[in-house]
Structure formats: structure tokens, C-alpha cells
Amino acid sequence: MVFLEQVIHIIYFMLAALIGLFLLRNLFKRTSRTGRVYDIVYAYCIIPFLLRVLGIK
């Protein structure tokens, strides 16, 4: 049971990293919707992934 919990935890971090990298890439490679409001929205979406990576809840 502990092993399964660790596997799920690792998969969760891998998915969080993948989504975080996708959001970060789209933050700098956008060709449309380049306004400041969209920058704030992207930053607001990236923050939870960064907090999870740093271990802050």
C-alpha cells in the first residue's frame, strides 16, 4: 500500500511538472492574446505548480 502511494505521488509530480512546463512555454511563446491580463492569468495558473514542486502547500 505504501509503495502504491509513492507511485501515485511520483505520477502526480510528473503530471504537475508537465502541465507547468506547458504553461510556462505558452507564457513566452504566445502569438495571440499577449496583453497584461493574460500574463497575470498564466502566472496565476503556474503558481500552484511551483508551490507543489517547492513543497509548499
N, CA and C atoms as an extended XYZ file, in Angstrom:
171
Properties=species:S:1:pos:R:3:atomname:S:1:resname:S:1:resid:I:1 pbc="F F F"
N         0.818       -1.194        0.000 N   MET     1
C         0.000        0.000        0.000 CA  MET     1
C         0.868        1.266        0.000 C   MET     1
N         1.942        1.244        0.767 N   VAL     2
C         2.844        2.391        0.812 CA  VAL     2
C         3.526        2.570       -0.541 C   VAL     2
N         3.876        1.463       -1.171 N   PHE     3
C         4.507        1.528       -2.499 CA  PHE     3
C         3.565        2.165       -3.512 C   PHE     3
N         2.306        1.764       -3.486 N   LEU     4
C         1.315        2.323       -4.410 CA  LEU     4
C         1.131        3.819       -4.170 C   LEU     4
N         1.161        4.229       -2.919 N   GLU     5
C         1.043        5.639       -2.588 CA  GLU     5
C         2.222        6.427       -3.149 C   GLU     5
N         3.412        5.876       -3.062 N   GLN     6
C         4.598        6.543       -3.601 CA  GLN     6
C         4.537        6.642       -5.123 C   GLN     6
N         4.062        5.598       -5.778 N   VAL     7
C         3.933        5.614       -7.235 CA  VAL     7
C         2.943        6.684       -7.660 C   VAL     7
N         1.810        6.766       -6.982 N   ILE     8
C         0.808        7.785       -7.305 CA  ILE     8
C         1.382        9.177       -7.056 C   ILE     8
N         2.142        9.332       -6.002 N   HIS     9
C         2.760       10.624       -5.691 CA  HIS     9
C         3.742       11.032       -6.781 C   HIS     9
N         4.537       10.117       -7.259 N   ILE    10
C         5.505       10.401       -8.325 CA  ILE    10
C         4.780       10.739       -9.627 C   ILE    10
N         3.730       10.005       -9.942 N   ILE    11
C         2.945       10.290      -11.155 CA  ILE    11
C         2.318       11.672      -11.060 C   ILE    11
N         1.824       12.031       -9.877 N   TYR    12
C         1.234       13.350       -9.666 CA  TYR    12
C         2.258       14.447       -9.940 C   TYR    12
N         3.473       14.298       -9.412 N   PHE    13
C         4.501       15.308       -9.644 CA  PHE    13
C         4.917       15.363      -11.103 C   PHE    13
N         4.958       14.230      -11.766 N   MET    14
C         5.303       14.230      -13.187 CA  MET    14
C         4.241       14.960      -14.002 C   MET    14
N         2.973       14.712      -13.722 N   LEU    15
C         1.903       15.407      -14.425 CA  LEU    15
C         1.913       16.903      -14.101 C   LEU    15
N         2.156       17.250      -12.843 N   ALA    16
C         2.229       18.658      -12.464 CA  ALA    16
C         3.381       19.343      -13.184 C   ALA    16
N         4.514       18.672      -13.289 N   ALA    17
C         5.661       19.249      -13.999 CA  ALA    17
C         5.358       19.414      -15.483 C   ALA    17
N         4.712       18.436      -16.076 N   LEU    18
C         4.366       18.514      -17.494 CA  LEU    18
C         3.416       19.680      -17.764 C   LEU    18
N         2.385       19.813      -16.956 N   ILE    19
C         1.426       20.909      -17.140 CA  ILE    19
C         2.094       22.247      -16.852 C   ILE    19
N         2.931       22.307      -15.817 N   GLY    20
C         3.647       23.542      -15.505 CA  GLY    20
C         4.576       23.972      -16.621 C   GLY    20
N         5.296       23.033      -17.194 N   LEU    21
C         6.180       23.360      -18.321 CA  LEU    21
C         5.389       23.808      -19.539 C   LEU    21
N         4.259       23.172      -19.783 N   PHE    22
C         3.398       23.569      -20.895 CA  PHE    22
C         2.909       25.008      -20.703 C   PHE    22
N         2.465       25.331      -19.489 N   LEU    23
C         2.002       26.695      -19.217 CA  LEU    23
C         3.146       27.695      -19.332 C   LEU    23
N         4.305       27.335      -18.824 N   LEU    24
C         5.458       28.228      -18.892 CA  LEU    24
C         5.889       28.468      -20.335 C   LEU    24
N         5.872       27.414      -21.149 N   ARG    25
C         6.235       27.559      -22.563 CA  ARG    25
C         5.242       28.473      -23.271 C   ARG    25
N         3.956       28.283      -22.997 N   ASN    26
C         2.950       29.114      -23.651 CA  ASN    26
C         2.971       30.555      -23.161 C   ASN    26
N         3.492       30.780      -21.963 N   LEU    27
C         3.599       32.144      -21.464 CA  LEU    27
C         4.551       32.959      -22.320 C   LEU    27
N         5.651       32.353      -22.777 N   PHE    28
C         6.656       33.089      -23.538 CA  PHE    28
C         6.530       32.928      -25.049 C   PHE    28
N         5.786       31.949      -25.535 N   LYS    29
C         5.703       31.692      -26.974 CA  LYS    29
C         4.349       32.071      -27.568 C   LYS    29
N         3.600       32.944      -26.908 N   ARG    30
C         2.275       33.298      -27.417 CA  ARG    30
C         2.369       34.247      -28.600 C   ARG    30
N         1.517       34.042      -29.564 N   THR    31
C         1.435       34.965      -30.702 CA  THR    31
C         0.130       35.746      -30.658 C   THR    31
N        -0.860       35.209      -29.972 N   SER    32
C        -2.117       35.936      -29.797 CA  SER    32
C        -2.377       36.092      -28.306 C   SER    32
N        -3.236       36.989      -27.942 N   ARG    33
C        -3.582       37.261      -26.550 CA  ARG    33
C        -2.339       37.587      -25.727 C   ARG    33
N        -1.669       38.640      -26.133 N   THR    34
C        -0.400       38.997      -25.495 CA  THR    34
C        -0.542       40.125      -24.474 C   THR    34
N        -1.745       40.412      -24.026 N   GLY    35
C        -1.950       41.505      -23.082 CA  GLY    35
C        -1.498       41.165      -21.674 C   GLY    35
N        -1.456       42.187      -20.843 N   ARG    36
C        -1.023       42.010      -19.454 CA  ARG    36
C        -1.985       41.142      -18.657 C   ARG    36
N        -3.252       41.206      -18.979 N   VAL    37
C        -4.232       40.390      -18.262 CA  VAL    37
C        -3.931       38.908      -18.468 C   VAL    37
N        -3.586       38.531      -19.670 N   TYR    38
C        -3.247       37.131      -19.957 CA  TYR    38
C        -1.951       36.728      -19.266 C   TYR    38
N        -1.002       37.673      -19.130 N   ASP    39
C         0.218       37.381      -18.369 CA  ASP    39
C        -0.119       37.060      -16.915 C   ASP    39
N        -1.030       37.830      -16.341 N   ILE    40
C        -1.433       37.608      -14.948 CA  ILE    40
C        -2.141       36.267      -14.811 C   ILE    40
N        -3.002       35.927      -15.765 N   VAL    41
C        -3.718       34.651      -15.708 CA  VAL    41
C        -2.738       33.486      -15.807 C   VAL    41
N        -1.786       33.559      -16.721 N   TYR    42
C        -0.792       32.490      -16.848 CA  TYR    42
C         0.037       32.367      -15.574 C   TYR    42
N         0.452       33.490      -15.012 N   ALA    43
C         1.233       33.449      -13.771 CA  ALA    43
C         0.394       32.853      -12.641 C   ALA    43
N        -0.872       33.211      -12.567 N   TYR    44
C        -1.761       32.679      -11.534 CA  TYR    44
C        -1.939       31.170      -11.685 C   TYR    44
N        -1.918       30.674      -12.906 N   CYS    45
C        -2.045       29.234      -13.145 CA  CYS    45
C        -0.743       28.491      -12.855 C   CYS    45
N         0.384       29.142      -13.046 N   ILE    46
C         1.676       28.494      -12.844 CA  ILE    46
C         2.034       28.408      -11.358 C   ILE    46
N         1.569       29.345      -10.549 N   ILE    47
C         1.942       29.402       -9.134 CA  ILE    47
C         1.662       28.100       -8.380 C   ILE    47
N         0.484       27.462       -8.509 N   PRO    48
C         0.270       26.208       -7.763 CA  PRO    48
C         1.269       25.111       -8.118 C   PRO    48
N         1.682       25.031       -9.371 N   PHE    49
C         2.653       24.019       -9.779 CA  PHE    49
C         4.017       24.305       -9.159 C   PHE    49
N         4.405       25.574       -9.104 N   LEU    50
C         5.676       25.927       -8.475 CA  LEU    50
C         5.650       25.643       -6.975 C   LEU    50
N         4.532       25.928       -6.341 N   LEU    51
C         4.417       25.654       -4.904 CA  LEU    51
C         4.502       24.164       -4.619 C   LEU    51
N         3.919       23.329       -5.477 N   ARG    52
C         3.990       21.880       -5.286 CA  ARG    52
C         5.413       21.366       -5.461 C   ARG    52
N         6.118       21.923       -6.435 N   VAL    53
C         7.494       21.489       -6.670 CA  VAL    53
C         8.379       21.874       -5.490 C   VAL    53
N         8.133       23.055       -4.928 N   LEU    54
C         8.936       23.521       -3.785 CA  LEU    54
C         8.498       22.886       -2.474 C   LEU    54
N         7.365       22.184       -2.483 N   GLY    55
C         6.892       21.508       -1.285 CA  GLY    55
C         6.085       22.386       -0.358 C   GLY    55
N         5.637       23.513       -0.846 N   ILE    56
C         4.820       24.438       -0.043 CA  ILE    56
C         3.361       24.143       -0.346 C   ILE    56
N         2.564       23.949        0.688 N   LYS    57
C         1.152       23.617        0.464 CA  LYS    57
C         0.289       24.838        0.484 C   LYS    57
